[in-house]
Amino acid sequence: MKLVIVALAAAGLALTLPAAAQPAKPQTITPPNGKSVPLQAGRLQTRSYQPIGKNKIQVDLSVANAGELERTLHDYFKQRLAARGNPVGSSGVLAAKLAVQYAAPLPSINDSANNPPPPPSGVGAGTSASQGSPIPDSKPPAFRQGTAAPGLTTPIHLTITIYREQGGAVVWSGEATCNTPFASAKLTGKAMIDQLVESIDKTRARDADCPL
């Protein structure tokens, strides 16, 4: 009888071990209002749920029709992972997605400092020989409303998610936001990727080192 009891107890213990050894699912943090809160400019935060180590990572760009900025930062992200010791390929135990959100800064319509002055009197009115012609007498200023303003800044926001290819469980996520002018967006984005990759396998919330 004692042997039977001991055998049953051992079998019960064996049944509980696999469940305890399963990796924990990533925590889900839901704001009180049910909406995600945008990260404040100049901040960086990461959350680590499971170790990543030096596993091989497949990197995908989440934007299908990516522009030059997204492609540049995507390629740089792969380089930084490889330098960290994570081989990058078309397959792997883990996968990563990089999302880039950035709108080139535009001058304000009411900002006289960033808008061209009005044309001189008579320009565009047409000469006596071309009165009523829609073609102006002189070319418009080179800086026109709707072009990127070199001195103005808007936030660039990067989000990196690393997850398991099988099952899609997130093992690490990080995001950072910095204000940057259009001309420095690539440089700023690369600096943000450096800081995020250095924070892989860590949970932290701090100021981001945003280039001036």
Secondary structure as the mmCIF struct_conf table of DSSP 4:
data_model
#
loop_
_struct_conf.conf_type_id
_struct_conf.id
_struct_conf.beg_label_comp_id
_struct_conf.beg_label_asym_id
_struct_conf.beg_label_seq_id
_struct_conf.end_label_comp_id
_struct_conf.end_label_asym_id
_struct_conf.end_label_seq_id
HELX_RH_AL_P HELX_RH_AL_P1 LYS A 2 ALA A 21
BEND BEND1 GLN A 22 GLN A 22
HELX_LH_PP_P HELX_LH_PP_P1 PRO A 23 GLN A 27
TURN_TY1_P TURN_TY1_P1 PRO A 32 ASN A 33
BEND BEND2 GLY A 34 LYS A 35
HELX_LH_PP_P HELX_LH_PP_P2 SER A 36 GLN A 40
TURN_TY1_P TURN_TY1_P2 ALA A 41 GLY A 42
STRN STRN1 ARG A 43 SER A 48
BEND BEND3 TYR A 49 GLN A 50
TURN_TY1_P TURN_TY1_P3 GLY A 53 LYS A 54
STRN STRN2 ILE A 57 LEU A 61
BEND BEND4 SER A 62 SER A 62
TURN_TY1_P TURN_TY1_P4 ALA A 64 ASN A 65
HELX_RH_AL_P HELX_RH_AL_P2 GLU A 68 ARG A 84
TURN_TY1_P TURN_TY1_P5 GLY A 85 GLY A 85
STRN STRN3 VAL A 88 GLY A 89
BEND BEND5 SER A 90 SER A 90
BEND BEND6 VAL A 93 VAL A 93
STRN STRN4 LEU A 94 TYR A 102
TURN_TY1_P TURN_TY1_P6 ILE A 109 ASN A 110
TURN_TY1_P TURN_TY1_P7 SER A 112 ASN A 114
BEND BEND7 ASN A 115 ASN A 115
HELX_LH_PP_P HELX_LH_PP_P3 PRO A 116 PRO A 120
TURN_TY1_P TURN_TY1_P8 SER A 121 GLY A 124
BEND BEND8 ALA A 125 ALA A 125
TURN_TY1_P TURN_TY1_P9 SER A 128 ALA A 129
BEND BEND9 SER A 130 SER A 130
TURN_TY1_P TURN_TY1_P10 GLN A 131 GLY A 132
BEND BEND10 PRO A 134 ILE A 135
BEND BEND11 ASP A 137 SER A 138
HELX_LH_PP_P HELX_LH_PP_P4 LYS A 139 PRO A 141
BEND BEND12 ALA A 142 PHE A 143
TURN_TY1_P TURN_TY1_P11 GLN A 145 GLY A 146
BEND BEND13 THR A 147 THR A 147
HELX_LH_PP_P HELX_LH_PP_P5 ALA A 148 ALA A 149
TURN_TY1_P TURN_TY1_P12 PRO A 150 GLY A 151
STRN STRN5 THR A 153 ARG A 164
TURN_TY1_P TURN_TY1_P13 GLU A 165 GLY A 167
STRN STRN6 VAL A 170 PRO A 181
HELX_RH_3T_P HELX_RH_3T_P1 PHE A 182 SER A 184
HELX_RH_AL_P HELX_RH_AL_P3 ALA A 185 GLU A 198
TURN_TY1_P TURN_TY1_P14 SER A 199 ASP A 201
STRN STRN7 ARG A 204 ASP A 207
#
